[in-house]
Amino acid sequence: MTDIEAKNGDPKKPSRSLAEWLSFGISSLIVGITAGLVIYSWATGQNSPPILTIQRTEPVREVGGQFYVPFEIFNTGGETAESVQVIAELKVKTAVQESGDLQIDFLSEGETEKAAFVFKTDPRQGDLVMRVASYKTP
């Protein structure tokens, strides 16, 4: 038995080194920041459903007798949208002349995707309606 054990009945634990205290402090800081971000995300309600918006970005262009209508789709909501289906209907004199649909695999929060519809009829001669028909949540 050593003198330290004889006096206290317990072996004395060695004091922590500077490296141990520094490692403990850094790991505690990382855990604290992570917990704070999780609580902040929960408190601010960032888990809102997807909000999908379509916007035409460029004028219609004609190439080889086909008319291209470029557009962008935005997800300004809080969750990812999967299998986003976009539908376009070209009406000329109140009758649907042509239609098309497009499927986008996924749109994360804040993500933008560019695409285009292609028509045989000039969309400037009628009324073109583009809309999101459906999406799936992951």
LOSEZA-51600 format. One line per 3 residues: number of its first residue (from 0); for each residue z, y, x of N, C-alpha, C, CB. Coordinates in nm, 3 decimals. Glycine has a CB too. Layout:
REM residues N
NUM	Z/Y/X/Z/Y/X/Z/Y/X/Z/Y/X  ...;
REM end
This chain:
REM residues 138
0	0.000/-0.116/0.084/0.000/0.000/0.000/0.000/0.124/0.089/0.121/-0.001/-0.096  -0.080/0.223/0.050/-0.085/0.346/0.129/0.024/0.440/0.081/-0.224/0.414/0.118  0.045/0.545/0.156/0.148/0.643/0.120/0.117/0.710/-0.013/0.161/0.748/0.230;
3	-0.011/0.733/-0.040/-0.049/0.801/-0.165/-0.018/0.711/-0.283/-0.199/0.839/-0.165  -0.050/0.581/-0.272/-0.023/0.489/-0.381/0.127/0.472/-0.404/-0.087/0.355/-0.354  0.201/0.476/-0.300/0.345/0.456/-0.312/0.412/0.572/-0.385/0.408/0.438/-0.175;
6	0.366/0.693/-0.364/0.429/0.809/-0.427/0.394/0.820/-0.575/0.386/0.935/-0.355  0.267/0.801/-0.611/0.223/0.824/-0.749/0.207/0.696/-0.829/0.092/0.898/-0.749  0.194/0.585/-0.766/0.169/0.461/-0.834/0.020/0.441/-0.864/0.248/0.457/-0.961;
9	-0.060/0.542/-0.845/-0.206/0.534/-0.867/-0.276/0.570/-0.737/-0.251/0.628/-0.983  -0.389/0.506/-0.714/-0.466/0.552/-0.599/-0.524/0.691/-0.631/-0.580/0.451/-0.562  -0.520/0.780/-0.538/-0.571/0.916/-0.560/-0.723/0.914/-0.558/-0.516/1.013/-0.452;
12	-0.782/0.977/-0.659/-0.927/0.985/-0.667/-0.974/1.096/-0.573/-0.974/1.012/-0.813  -1.081/1.069/-0.502/-1.131/1.174/-0.412/-1.188/1.290/-0.494/-1.239/1.117/-0.314  -1.180/1.410/-0.442/-1.233/1.528/-0.513/-1.385/1.523/-0.516/-1.184/1.660/-0.446;
15	-1.443/1.587/-0.616/-1.589/1.588/-0.633/-1.652/1.678/-0.527/-1.629/1.637/-0.776  -1.768/1.634/-0.482/-1.840/1.713/-0.382/-1.921/1.822/-0.453/-1.934/1.623/-0.296  -1.970/1.916/-0.378/-2.052/2.025/-0.433/-2.179/1.969/-0.497/-2.090/2.126/-0.322;
18	-2.240/1.869/-0.437/-2.362/1.808/-0.492/-2.334/1.744/-0.628/-2.419/1.704/-0.395  -2.220/1.679/-0.645/-2.184/1.618/-0.772/-2.162/1.724/-0.879/-2.058/1.532/-0.756  -2.091/1.831/-0.846/-2.069/1.938/-0.942/-2.200/2.006/-0.980/-1.971/2.041/-0.886;
21	-2.287/2.025/-0.884/-2.417/2.087/-0.910/-2.503/1.998/-1.002/-2.491/2.116/-0.777  -2.506/1.869/-0.974/-2.581/1.775/-1.059/-2.525/1.772/-1.200/-2.577/1.633/-0.999  -2.393/1.772/-1.212/-2.329/1.773/-1.343/-2.363/1.900/-1.420/-2.177/1.759/-1.327;
24	-2.361/2.013/-1.352/-2.392/2.141/-1.417/-2.536/2.147/-1.465/-2.365/2.255/-1.321  -2.629/2.103/-1.383/-2.771/2.106/-1.421/-2.798/2.011/-1.537/-2.860/2.069/-1.300  -2.742/1.890/-1.531/-2.765/1.795/-1.641/-2.700/1.844/-1.771/-2.709/1.656/-1.603;
27	-2.585/1.906/-1.762/-2.521/1.962/-1.882/-2.606/2.075/-1.941/-2.379/2.014/-1.849  -2.664/2.156/-1.856/-2.751/2.264/-1.901/-2.874/2.210/-1.973/-2.793/2.352/-1.783  -2.935/2.106/-1.918/-3.053/2.045/-1.980/-3.018/1.987/-2.116/-3.112/1.936/-1.888;
30	-2.908/1.915/-2.126/-2.866/1.857/-2.254/-2.836/1.969/-2.355/-2.741/1.766/-2.234  -2.771/2.074/-2.311/-2.739/2.186/-2.400/-2.863/2.256/-2.451/-2.651/2.285/-2.329  -2.962/2.279/-2.366/-3.086/2.345/-2.407/-3.162/2.256/-2.505/-3.175/2.376/-2.284;
33	-3.169/2.127/-2.478/-3.238/2.035/-2.568/-3.172/2.033/-2.706/-3.240/1.893/-2.508  -3.042/2.024/-2.709/-2.969/2.024/-2.836/-2.991/2.158/-2.910/-2.817/2.000/-2.813  -2.990/2.268/-2.837/-3.013/2.399/-2.898/-3.151/2.412/-2.958/-2.993/2.507/-2.796;
36	-3.254/2.360/-2.890/-3.390/2.366/-2.943/-3.407/2.279/-3.068/-3.490/2.323/-2.836  -3.344/2.164/-3.069/-3.350/2.078/-3.188/-3.283/2.148/-3.306/-3.281/1.941/-3.160  -3.169/2.207/-3.285/-3.098/2.277/-3.391/-3.179/2.399/-3.438/-2.959/2.321/-3.344;
39	-3.239/2.473/-3.346/-3.321/2.589/-3.381/-3.441/2.547/-3.465/-3.368/2.661/-3.255  -3.509/2.439/-3.425/-3.625/2.390/-3.500/-3.584/2.348/-3.640/-3.690/2.273/-3.426  -3.473/2.282/-3.653/-3.424/2.239/-3.784/-3.386/2.360/-3.870/-3.303/2.145/-3.768;
42	-3.318/2.458/-3.811/-3.269/2.573/-3.886/-3.381/2.666/-3.932/-3.170/2.651/-3.801  -3.487/2.679/-3.854/-3.595/2.770/-3.891/-3.697/2.706/-3.983/-3.664/2.821/-3.767  -3.682/2.579/-4.014/-3.770/2.513/-4.111/-3.913/2.500/-4.066/-3.767/2.586/-4.239;
45	-3.936/2.463/-3.942/-4.071/2.449/-3.890/-4.142/2.325/-3.945/-4.067/2.443/-3.740  -4.079/2.250/-4.032/-4.140/2.130/-4.086/-4.210/2.156/-4.220/-4.035/2.021/-4.103  -4.274/2.271/-4.232/-4.347/2.302/-4.354/-4.477/2.220/-4.356/-4.377/2.455/-4.364;
48	-4.533/2.195/-4.471/-4.655/2.115/-4.479/-4.773/2.187/-4.416/-4.686/2.080/-4.625  -4.881/2.114/-4.387/-4.999/2.178/-4.330/-5.058/2.282/-4.425/-5.105/2.072/-4.295  -5.102/2.393/-4.370/-5.174/2.495/-4.447/-5.311/2.508/-4.381/-5.096/2.635/-4.449;
51	-5.414/2.462/-4.450/-5.548/2.452/-4.392/-5.637/2.562/-4.449/-5.610/2.314/-4.420  -5.700/2.637/-4.358/-5.784/2.750/-4.396/-5.920/2.736/-4.330/-5.717/2.885/-4.355  -6.026/2.762/-4.406/-6.162/2.757/-4.354/-6.218/2.898/-4.345/-6.254/2.667/-4.443;
54	-6.285/2.927/-4.233/-6.344/3.060/-4.214/-6.480/3.044/-4.149/-6.251/3.152/-4.128  -6.581/3.107/-4.207/-6.714/3.108/-4.144/-6.708/3.202/-4.025/-6.826/3.151/-4.246  -6.762/3.156/-3.913/-6.747/3.231/-3.789/-6.874/3.299/-3.742/-6.698/3.140/-3.682;
57	-6.988/3.244/-3.775/-7.116/3.297/-3.730/-7.213/3.300/-3.846/-7.173/3.213/-3.612  -7.318/3.378/-3.836/-7.418/3.377/-3.943/-7.494/3.243/-3.944/-7.516/3.495/-3.925  -7.557/3.216/-4.057/-7.639/3.096/-4.071/-7.756/3.106/-3.974/-7.691/3.078/-4.219;
60	-7.787/2.995/-3.907/-7.903/2.995/-3.817/-7.998/2.883/-3.857/-7.858/2.978/-3.668  -8.128/2.911/-3.839/-8.230/2.813/-3.875/-8.292/2.756/-3.749/-8.338/2.876/-3.966  -8.294/2.623/-3.741/-8.354/2.555/-3.627/-8.430/2.435/-3.682/-8.246/2.511/-3.520;
63	-8.560/2.433/-3.658/-8.642/2.319/-3.698/-8.642/2.292/-3.847/-8.596/2.197/-3.628  -8.637/2.395/-3.928/-8.640/2.378/-4.073/-8.506/2.339/-4.133/-8.741/2.276/-4.109  -8.400/2.337/-4.053/-8.266/2.307/-4.103/-8.178/2.430/-4.083/-8.205/2.182/-4.032;
66	-8.081/2.445/-4.171/-7.994/2.562/-4.169/-7.852/2.519/-4.132/-7.996/2.634/-4.307  -7.799/2.578/-4.027/-7.667/2.544/-3.974/-7.567/2.651/-4.016/-7.670/2.530/-3.819  -7.455/2.605/-4.074/-7.349/2.695/-4.118/-7.223/2.663/-4.037/-7.323/2.681/-4.273;
69	-7.200/2.737/-3.928/-7.080/2.710/-3.846/-6.954/2.766/-3.912/-7.097/2.771/-3.706  -6.842/2.697/-3.890/-6.714/2.741/-3.945/-6.602/2.690/-3.857/-6.697/2.693/-4.091  -6.484/2.745/-3.880/-6.362/2.699/-3.814/-6.261/2.662/-3.921/-6.304/2.809/-3.718;
72	-6.181/2.561/-3.893/-6.072/2.525/-3.983/-5.943/2.537/-3.902/-6.091/2.379/-4.041  -5.843/2.602/-3.962/-5.716/2.631/-3.898/-5.603/2.557/-3.969/-5.688/2.784/-3.897  -5.505/2.512/-3.892/-5.382/2.458/-3.950/-5.270/2.554/-3.913/-5.351/2.311/-3.899;
75	-5.229/2.636/-4.008/-5.122/2.733/-3.982/-4.988/2.684/-4.033/-5.156/2.867/-4.045  -4.984/2.562/-4.083/-4.858/2.505/-4.133/-4.775/2.447/-4.021/-4.886/2.396/-4.236  -4.670/2.377/-4.057/-4.577/2.325/-3.959/-4.598/2.181/-3.919/-4.443/2.339/-4.010;
78	-4.676/2.104/-3.995/-4.695/1.963/-3.965/-4.842/1.935/-3.934/-4.648/1.877/-4.081  -4.865/1.821/-3.871/-4.999/1.776/-3.841/-5.065/1.721/-3.967/-4.997/1.670/-3.729  -5.195/1.746/-3.980/-5.273/1.689/-4.090/-5.373/1.590/-4.031/-5.347/1.802/-4.171;
81	-5.378/1.471/-4.088/-5.473/1.368/-4.044/-5.582/1.351/-4.148/-5.401/1.234/-4.018  -5.695/1.300/-4.104/-5.807/1.269/-4.193/-5.839/1.385/-4.288/-5.778/1.143/-4.274  -5.857/1.502/-4.231/-5.887/1.622/-4.311/-6.032/1.614/-4.358/-5.861/1.753/-4.227;
84	-6.052/1.621/-4.490/-6.186/1.615/-4.546/-6.226/1.753/-4.596/-6.193/1.511/-4.661  -6.339/1.801/-4.543/-6.393/1.932/-4.581/-6.522/1.907/-4.658/-6.418/2.024/-4.455  -6.536/1.973/-4.772/-6.654/1.957/-4.858/-6.725/2.092/-4.868/-6.615/1.904/-4.999;
87	-6.859/2.087/-4.864/-6.941/2.206/-4.885/-7.040/2.177/-4.998/-7.015/2.249/-4.753  -7.052/2.272/-5.090/-7.149/2.260/-5.200/-7.235/2.385/-5.202/-7.077/2.240/-5.337  -7.364/2.363/-5.200/-7.460/2.473/-5.207/-7.518/2.476/-5.348/-7.573/2.458/-5.099;
90	-7.484/2.581/-5.422/-7.534/2.597/-5.559/-7.646/2.701/-5.560/-7.419/2.639/-5.657  -7.756/2.664/-5.619/-7.868/2.756/-5.639/-7.896/2.760/-5.789/-7.997/2.711/-5.556  -7.884/2.878/-5.849/-7.902/2.896/-5.993/-7.808/2.804/-6.072/-8.048/2.869/-6.034;
93	-7.682/2.805/-6.036/-7.571/2.732/-6.100/-7.579/2.580/-6.091/-7.565/2.770/-6.244  -7.679/2.526/-6.025/-7.688/2.380/-6.007/-7.661/2.347/-5.860/-7.830/2.326/-6.051  -7.589/2.240/-5.836/-7.561/2.198/-5.698/-7.691/2.145/-5.638/-7.447/2.089/-5.692;
96	-7.740/2.217/-5.539/-7.866/2.180/-5.472/-7.840/2.077/-5.362/-7.934/2.306/-5.413  -7.737/2.103/-5.282/-7.701/2.012/-5.173/-7.550/2.014/-5.157/-7.771/2.051/-5.040  -7.498/1.905/-5.101/-7.356/1.900/-5.070/-7.337/1.820/-4.942/-7.274/1.838/-5.187;
99	-7.225/1.840/-4.880/-7.194/1.766/-4.759/-7.044/1.754/-4.744/-7.255/1.834/-4.635  -7.002/1.653/-4.669/-6.860/1.644/-4.641/-6.843/1.605/-4.495/-6.790/1.541/-4.734  -6.729/1.643/-4.443/-6.697/1.625/-4.302/-6.554/1.582/-4.292/-6.722/1.756/-4.219;
102	-6.526/1.491/-4.201/-6.388/1.446/-4.182/-6.344/1.479/-4.039/-6.374/1.293/-4.210  -6.229/1.543/-4.029/-6.170/1.578/-3.899/-6.050/1.487/-3.880/-6.128/1.731/-3.893  -6.043/1.421/-3.764/-5.939/1.321/-3.739/-5.799/1.376/-3.759/-5.952/1.267/-3.599;
105	-5.768/1.487/-3.691/-5.635/1.546/-3.708/-5.636/1.692/-3.664/-5.529/1.467/-3.629  -5.545/1.769/-3.721/-5.523/1.908/-3.684/-5.373/1.927/-3.668/-5.582/2.007/-3.791  -5.330/1.954/-3.547/-5.189/1.980/-3.521/-5.152/2.121/-3.566/-5.156/1.962/-3.372;
108	-5.024/2.150/-3.566/-4.976/2.283/-3.601/-5.040/2.386/-3.507/-4.821/2.291/-3.594  -5.101/2.489/-3.565/-5.162/2.596/-3.486/-5.298/2.561/-3.427/-5.070/2.634/-3.377  -5.351/2.444/-3.454/-5.477/2.402/-3.394/-5.596/2.450/-3.477/-5.481/2.249/-3.381;
111	-5.708/2.474/-3.407/-5.833/2.517/-3.470/-5.943/2.420/-3.429/-5.871/2.663/-3.429  -6.029/2.387/-3.523/-6.142/2.298/-3.495/-6.268/2.368/-3.541/-6.125/2.160/-3.567  -6.374/2.360/-3.459/-6.503/2.419/-3.495/-6.598/2.309/-3.539/-6.563/2.499/-3.375;
114	-6.679/2.338/-3.640/-6.777/2.243/-3.691/-6.888/2.320/-3.760/-6.710/2.141/-3.789  -6.987/2.247/-3.814/-7.096/2.310/-3.886/-7.151/2.214/-3.990/-7.208/2.354/-3.789  -7.195/2.269/-4.102/-7.268/2.194/-4.203/-7.417/2.221/-4.183/-7.222/2.232/-4.349;
117	-7.499/2.122/-4.212/-7.644/2.134/-4.196/-7.709/2.112/-4.333/-7.699/2.032/-4.089  -7.795/2.206/-4.373/-7.862/2.199/-4.502/-8.013/2.209/-4.483/-7.811/2.309/-4.597  -8.087/2.153/-4.579/-8.233/2.169/-4.581/-8.272/2.297/-4.654/-8.301/2.047/-4.646;
120	-8.186/2.338/-4.749/-8.209/2.460/-4.827/-8.134/2.575/-4.761/-8.164/2.442/-4.976  -8.194/2.692/-4.762/-8.130/2.809/-4.702/-8.005/2.848/-4.782/-8.229/2.928/-4.695  -7.885/2.839/-4.722/-7.762/2.873/-4.794/-7.753/3.020/-4.833/-7.643/2.836/-4.711;
123	-7.832/3.105/-4.771/-7.830/3.247/-4.805/-7.898/3.273/-4.940/-7.899/3.329/-4.694  -7.972/3.173/-4.991/-8.042/3.187/-5.119/-7.957/3.141/-5.237/-8.172/3.107/-5.116  -7.835/3.097/-5.210/-7.750/3.048/-5.318/-7.603/3.080/-5.289/-7.769/2.896/-5.337;
126	-7.517/3.006/-5.352/-7.372/3.024/-5.337/-7.316/2.902/-5.264/-7.302/3.044/-5.476  -7.262/2.923/-5.146/-7.206/2.814/-5.065/-7.054/2.817/-5.076/-7.250/2.826/-4.915  -6.997/2.705/-5.120/-6.852/2.692/-5.133/-6.806/2.582/-5.038/-6.810/2.660/-5.280;
129	-6.717/2.619/-4.947/-6.657/2.522/-4.855/-6.507/2.517/-4.884/-6.684/2.559/-4.704  -6.452/2.395/-4.891/-6.310/2.381/-4.918/-6.257/2.252/-4.856/-6.284/2.382/-5.069  -6.125/2.250/-4.839/-6.057/2.129/-4.794/-6.031/2.046/-4.917/-5.923/2.161/-4.718;
132	-6.080/1.923/-4.917/-6.065/1.835/-5.033/-5.937/1.752/-5.023/-6.186/1.743/-5.046  -5.901/1.708/-4.902/-5.783/1.624/-4.889/-5.741/1.616/-4.743/-5.810/1.483/-4.945  -5.618/1.570/-4.722/-5.568/1.539/-4.589/-5.455/1.438/-4.604/-5.521/1.667/-4.514;
135	-5.418/1.379/-4.494/-5.312/1.279/-4.492/-5.206/1.324/-4.392/-5.367/1.137/-4.455  -5.079/1.306/-4.426/-4.972/1.339/-4.332/-4.938/1.216/-4.250/-4.846/1.393/-4.407  -4.909/1.236/-4.122/-4.880/1.120/-4.036/-4.748/1.053/-4.070/-4.879/1.163/-3.892;
REM end
